[in-house]
Amino acid sequence: MIVVAKIGSSSLTDAAGEIERDAVAKLCAEVAGLHQAGHRVVIVTSGAIAAGQPALGLVGRRPTDVATLQAISAVGQSRLMRVYDESLATHGLIGGQVLLAPLDFVHRRQYLCARQTVNRLLALGVVPIVNENDAVADDEIRFGDNDRLAALVAHLVGAALLVLLTDTPGLFTGDPRLVADASLIEEVVEIDHELEALAGTAGTDRGSGGMASKLAAAKIAAWSGVRVVIAAADRPGVLAGAVAGEAGVGTMVKPHERRLSARKLWIAFAIGSSGTLVVDDGARRALVERQSSLLPAGVTRVEGSFGVDDAVEIADTAGRVFAKGLVRHPAALVTEWCGRRRADLPADVAHEVVHRDELVVLV
């Protein structure tokens, strides 16, 4: 089995941002245990920016400007990898650094190159240690966390399991700090709006994610056919428990039977929406049942301001979003074309508002 284990900054560093060697050592010991059992493991790690702050004397609140974050991550990344290398070496394992950005999952050539590299590392018995390429990818830093990256890596390597290690035991029915009888949700069949509301939005000062980010990543992985476990990083034997499907190890999110391609995963979950296209019932049926492209004739209303190749949500007449895609024309032109048949459109431009190759139906 290929397992992707992601660990966040709050689980790897202390309040000052210094790397907690014991936390890294625990993770590496558990990775070694999986290796001995015949599994292959990819680590997706946060912590470069958090580790770089104290080295530069920037203790306190995390900076927000891109240039500073890039510089801090460049300093922190080598320090982070040194700790991993030393911890893995005590178990006779070798780590291999892989820095990725979200666009590596969008462009076919980059995607194949990344997959080839990681798979070769696994074949050589190396533990790939993946992090965001923060030092040069400003879009990646704005992406905000490594949870979604971990989900895309799980798809990249054909993993059977994604373990999202955090500082809580999983998703609860309420905030345990505020709700006395809040209980752990051990299994999730479908991530819906109610669950997302439970997750909230906030991360920590040392990290940038939070439970909402974990659920967003779990949704990506589920649509990749990957089982997900959200669990506490400090739980003894957490990786072995997740592999074995141990009850109570964390919150387990079941995979979907239908699997999306890497590009469609990116469109559906990783790109922010710039607007909404409301379509009639006929267009909805064509998109859902026949996997057609969206044509102007089916669009009844345009919401938001978007340009060519921006992501837009597609909703039915009741306002329920059921698909998402990359739009081929700007908002003003789509508004002008609303309801028009092909014969009423200019002959020298593409007539699709969203082509089916750039459209993801999520029902």
N, C-alpha and C positions, 0 to 999 in steps of 0.2 A: 504493500500500500504506500502511496505517496501522501505525505502529510505536510500541510503548510501550517506553521505555527507563527502567529503574529503577536508581538508583545509591544506594549505602549510605553511612552516615556515615563508615565507616572509609576509604572511597575519596575522600571529600570534605574531610576535616579532618586536621590533623596531630595529634601525640600530645597536645598541649594543648587540642585541640578547636577551634583556630582554622581557619577556612575556608581551604583551599588554592586560591587563585585560579587557579593553573595547571591544576588538575584540572577545575574548572568550565569554564575556557576550552577545554580539550581536548574536553570533552563537547559544549559548544555549537558548536564548530567542526565536529564530526562530525554534529551535528544539522543544521547549515547545509548540509553536503554532501548529506545525504539530501533536504533541501528542494529543493536545486538539481536533484536527480535525479527530482523529481516525487513524492516520498513526503511523508506527513504524520506528524509525530512528537509524541507526548505524553511529557513527562518526569515521572517519579515520583521525587521526591527525598526523602531523609532529610536529617538534619543540623541541624534547627532547635534541638533540645535540645543537641546537641553544640556548636553555634555560640553558644548563649546562655550556657553555663557560664562561659567565660572573661570574657565581658562583665560578668558579675556577680561575678567573682572566685571562682567555684566550680570551681577547677581541681583535677583529681584524679578520684577514683572517682565514677561517675555516681550521683546521688541516686536513691532508690527510692520516696519518698512522692509520692503523686499531686499534691498541691497544689504542691509545689516543682517537679515536672516540668512542670506546666501553666504556672507562672510563667516558668520558664526558656525554654520553647518560644515563649511570647509575645514574649520579648525576642529570641530567636534567629531567629525566622521572618523578620522584616523585614530583618535583616542578610543572611540567606541569599538572599532575593529580590533584594536590591540587587546582589549579585554576579552573579546570573543575568541580571538586566536589562542590566547593563553589558557582560557577555560576549556576549549575544545581539545587542546593538546594534551591535557591531563587524562583524557579518555582515548588518546591515540587517533583523534579525528582532526581533519584539516578543514578550515573554513575558507570560502571563496567569496570575495565581495562582488556584488552585482548591483549597480546603481541604475535605476529605471525611472522613466517619466511616463505619465499617462499616454503621451503620443506614441510611445513604443507599442501600445496595444491597438492603435488606430491604423497606422500605416503598415501594409502587409509585409513589406520587406523588413522593416524594423521588428515586427512581431515575430517573423520566422527566425530572424537572427537571435533575438532574445530567447526564444524557445530552444533553439539549437544549443546556445551557450549553457543555459540552466540544465537542460537534459544531459549534456556532456559532463557537466560537473557531477551530477547525480550518478552517472554511469562510472565515473572515476572514484566514487566513494566519498566525494567532497560534500560538505554541508554548505549549500549556497546561502549566503547571508545578504538579503535584499533590503535596500533602503531607497527612499525617494532620492532622486538626483537634485537635491535642493540647491546645490551650489551654482547650478547653471540654468535650472528650469523654473522661471518665476511663476509660470502658470501652475506648475506642480505644487509650489508652496501655497498658492492661493487655494489649491485643491484641499489643503487643510489637514490631512491626516493620512496614516498608512493603512487604515482599515480597508478602504476600497481597493487600494493597490494590492493588498493581500488577496482579496477576492479575485482580482484579475490574474494574479500570479497562480492561484489555484486552478483557474481555467487554463492558463498557459501551459502548465505542466501536467494537466490531466489528473489532478489530485482527487482522492476519494474523500478527504476530510480537510476542513479548515478549522483550526482552533484559534479563536480570538481571545488572547489572554489579557486580562484587565485587572483593576483593583477591586472589583466586586464579584460575587459568586455567579452572577448572571443577571437576567432580567426578572424583576419582581412585579407583583401585582400592584405595588405602590412603592413610594420612596420609603425604604426601611427606616430612614432617619426621622420620618414624620408619621408614618402609618405603623402602629404597633403590631398589627396582625398581617402585615405584608408578607407574602410567601413567594418562594422561587417558582418561576414558570419553567418546568422541566422540559416541555416539548412544544414546539410551535410548528403547525402544519402550514399556515399561510400568514405572511406578514401583512397586516391590514392597517388602516388608519388608526384604529383603536390602540393597537400595539405601539405604533409609532408615537402616539400621544403619550403613552405610558413612559416611553424612553426619554422624553424631554430633549434638550438640545445641548446642554452645557458640558464642556470638558473640564480639564484642570489647568492650573497655571503652567504646569510643566508639559502638558500635552495639548493636543488641539482637537481631540475626538470627543468621546462621550458615548453613552449607550445608543443615542440616535445614530451615530456614525457606525456603531457595530451592527445595528439592524439594517442600515443601508447596505453595508458590505455583505451581510447574510443574505439579503435579497438578491444581490448580484450572484453570489455563489450558488444559491438555490436554483436560479435560472441557468446555471452552468451544470447542474446535476451533481453538485458537491454538498455533502452533509456538513453542517456548521455546528460547532459547539462554542458558546460564549461562557468563559469560566475565569475563576480567579487565578492569577499567575502564582500566588503563594500557596495554592492548594497542593499538598503532597501528592505526587504521582498523577498530576492533572493530565498530562499528555497520554499516558498509558490508559488512564480511565476514559478519556475521550475516544481513543482508538477502540477500546473494548465496549463502548456504549454503556458505560457504568451509570446506573441511575443516580441522579443527584449531583453528578460531576459539574453540571452547569446547565445552561439553557441550550437545548438542541433544536436546530432548525432543519426540518426535513427538506430534501432536495425535490425540485420539480422533475416530472418525467420528461417534459419538453425542455430542450437545451438551446440556448441562443449562441450565435457566433460571438467572437471577441468584439468585433466592430459593433454588432447590435447591442451587446451588453453595454458598451461605452455610450452609445446613443441613448439607450433606455435609462441608464442610472448615473452616469458620470458627468454628463453635460447638463448644465443648468438650462432651463427652458426660458425662452425669450418672448413667448406668447402662446396663444391658444387658438386653434381653429375649431369652430363648432360646425358639425356636419349633420346632415339629415339622416333619416333611418336607412334609406337606400344606400348611401355611402358607407354607413357603418357596416351594413351586411356585406357589402363588396369588400371592405377591408378585412373584416373578421373571417368571413366564410370563404371568400375566393382569393384572399391575399392580393388584392388589386392595389394599384397606385391610387393616390387621392387626386381626383380631378376637380377643377373649379366648379363644375356643375353640382357637386355634392356639398360644397361649403356654403353655409348660411350666414356665418358671422366670423369676423376676425377680431381678436383681442390682442393688444400689445403692439409693440414696435419692434420688428425684427428685420434682418437683412438676409441675403442669400447665404445658404448653408448654416443658418442658425437653427437651433433645436426648438421645436414647438410641440406642445401637447395637443392631442386631438380628442375632443369631447363630443358626446352625443347631445341631443336636444335638451336633456335633463341636466346637463352640465357635468356628467360623469366622464372623467378622463379614462380612455380605454387604449390609447396608443400614443406613440411619440415618434418623431422623425425629424430629418433635416429638410428644411424647406428650400425649394428651388428658386423662389421669387420673393422680393421684398414685400412687406406688409401692405404698402400702398397699392401695389399691382394686384396682389391677391384680393384685396378689398374690391378693387375695380372689376375683377373677374368673377366675383361671387355669383354662383348660379348659372354661369354661361356654359353652353355646350361647346364642343370642339369646333363646330362650324362657325361659331361666333368669335373665335380667338384668332390672333395673328398666326399666319402659317409658318413664320420663320423663327419661332421660339418654342422651347419645350412646353408642352401643355400640362404636364403633371405639376401639381403643387408640391406633393411629396411622392417621390418615386418609391415603389415597393422595396427596392434594394436598400433604401435609407429609412425604412419605416419598421417599427417594432410594435406588434399588437400584444398587449399584456393582459388578456382575458382568456 
